[in-house]
């Protein structure tokens, strides 16, 4: 049964997940055009709200194809006024991407990730704080950027 499902269901799910990611790419590309360091508009424009809703739905379909039929959320996400920084732990697997795609909160990640084809565009869309491994001053700059975003009075999304 495992061999049969591997040969039949797995390729269908993989195709559907890849299709959803490719479907999300043009929306993220158009919405993320411009400078990475440009302050996001507040409140969000109507077209950016529509893109957010579309991308969240597409990403949810991608996780559905990956086998996450229902994701239980206990409690509620803290509002930016209550908590400018959210913490996800233990940060040990690809499952950490689920809350990122459900909330579109900014994340801290290595700068090399923005160059990944397709996925890099989706990463740039959420405007993460990039850490450069080759820059000796990168840790200090990252901490300063996190503080700047956390103290922006809601101009930036929450940092995850």
C-alpha positions in Angstrom: 0.0 0.0 0.0 2.9 2.4 0.8 4.6 1.7 -2.5 1.3 2.2 -4.4 0.5 5.5 -2.7 4.1 6.7 -3.2 3.8 6.0 -6.9 0.3 7.6 -7.3 -0.6 10.1 -4.6 2.9 11.6 -3.9 3.5 12.9 -7.4 0.0 14.4 -7.5 0.6 16.2 -4.2 4.0 17.3 -5.2 2.7 18.7 -8.5 -0.1 20.5 -6.7 2.2 22.1 -4.1 4.7 23.2 -6.8 1.8 24.6 -8.8 0.6 26.6 -5.9 4.0 28.0 -5.3 4.4 29.0 -9.0 0.9 30.5 -8.8 1.9 32.6 -5.8 5.1 33.9 -7.4 3.6 36.6 -9.8 1.5 38.1 -7.0 4.5 38.3 -4.7 6.7 39.6 -7.5 4.4 42.5 -8.3 3.7 43.4 -4.7 7.4 43.3 -3.7 8.7 45.5 -6.5 10.6 48.5 -5.3 13.2 48.9 -2.6 13.5 46.3 0.2 14.1 49.0 2.8 11.2 51.2 1.7 8.8 51.8 4.5 5.5 49.9 4.0 2.5 52.0 3.5 0.1 52.2 6.5 -2.7 51.4 6.2 -2.2 48.9 3.5 -3.6 49.9 0.1 -6.6 47.9 -1.2 -4.6 46.0 -3.8 -2.0 45.0 -1.2 -4.8 43.7 1.1 -6.1 41.6 -1.9 -2.7 40.2 -2.6 -2.2 39.3 1.1 -5.5 37.4 1.1 -4.8 35.7 -2.2 -1.3 34.7 -1.1 -2.5 33.4 2.3 -5.1 31.2 0.5 -2.6 30.0 -2.0 -0.1 29.1 0.7 -2.8 27.3 2.7 -3.5 25.2 -0.4 0.2 24.5 -0.8 0.3 23.2 2.8 -2.9 21.2 2.2 -1.2 19.5 -0.7 1.7 18.7 1.6 -0.5 16.8 4.0 -1.4 19.5 6.5 -5.2 19.1 6.1 -6.0 21.3 9.1 -3.8 23.4 11.3 -5.2 24.0 14.7 -4.5 27.4 16.1 -4.9 27.7 19.9 -5.6 31.2 21.2 -5.1 34.2 19.0 -2.1 36.0 17.6 -1.1 39.0 19.6 -1.8 42.3 17.9 1.2 44.5 16.9 0.4 47.0 19.6 0.6 44.1 22.2 3.7 42.4 20.9 5.9 43.8 18.2 8.0 40.6 18.2 6.7 37.1 18.1 8.7 34.0 18.9 8.5 30.6 17.2 10.4 27.8 18.7 12.2 25.3 18.5 13.1 26.5 15.0 14.3 23.0 14.0 12.4 22.1 10.9 10.7 23.2 7.8 7.4 23.3 9.8 8.5 26.7 11.0 7.4 28.0 7.6 3.8 27.3 8.4 3.3 30.3 10.8 5.2 32.5 8.5 2.9 31.8 5.6 -0.2 32.0 7.8 0.7 35.4 9.3 3.1 37.0 6.8 5.1 38.4 9.7 8.7 39.6 9.0 11.3 37.0 9.8 15.1 37.1 10.4 16.9 35.0 7.9 20.2 34.7 6.0 20.7 37.1 3.1 21.5 34.3 0.7 17.9 33.0 0.9 16.6 36.0 -1.2 18.4 34.6 -4.3 16.5 31.2 -4.3 14.4 31.1 -7.5 10.6 31.5 -6.9 10.9 31.0 -3.1 13.2 34.1 -2.9 10.5 36.3 -4.3 8.0 35.0 -1.7 10.6 35.6 1.0 11.2 39.2 -0.2 7.4 39.8 -0.2 7.3 39.5 3.6 10.2 42.0 4.0 12.4 39.9 6.3 15.4 41.2 8.2 18.4 39.7 6.3 21.5 38.6 8.1 24.7 38.5 6.1 27.1 35.8 7.1 30.0 37.5 5.3 29.5 40.9 7.1 31.3 41.2 10.4 28.9 43.9 11.5 25.8 42.0 10.5 24.6 40.9 14.0 24.7 44.5 15.3 22.9 45.7 12.2 20.3 43.0 12.5 19.6 43.8 16.2 19.2 47.5 15.3 16.8 46.7 12.4 14.7 44.5 14.7 14.5 47.3 17.3 13.7 49.8 14.6 10.8 47.7 13.3 9.6 46.8 16.7 9.5 50.5 17.7 7.8 51.7 14.5 4.3 52.1 16.0 2.8 49.4 13.7 4.4 50.6 10.4 6.1 47.3 10.0 4.6 43.9 10.4 5.4 41.9 13.5 8.8 40.3 13.6 8.7 36.5 13.9 
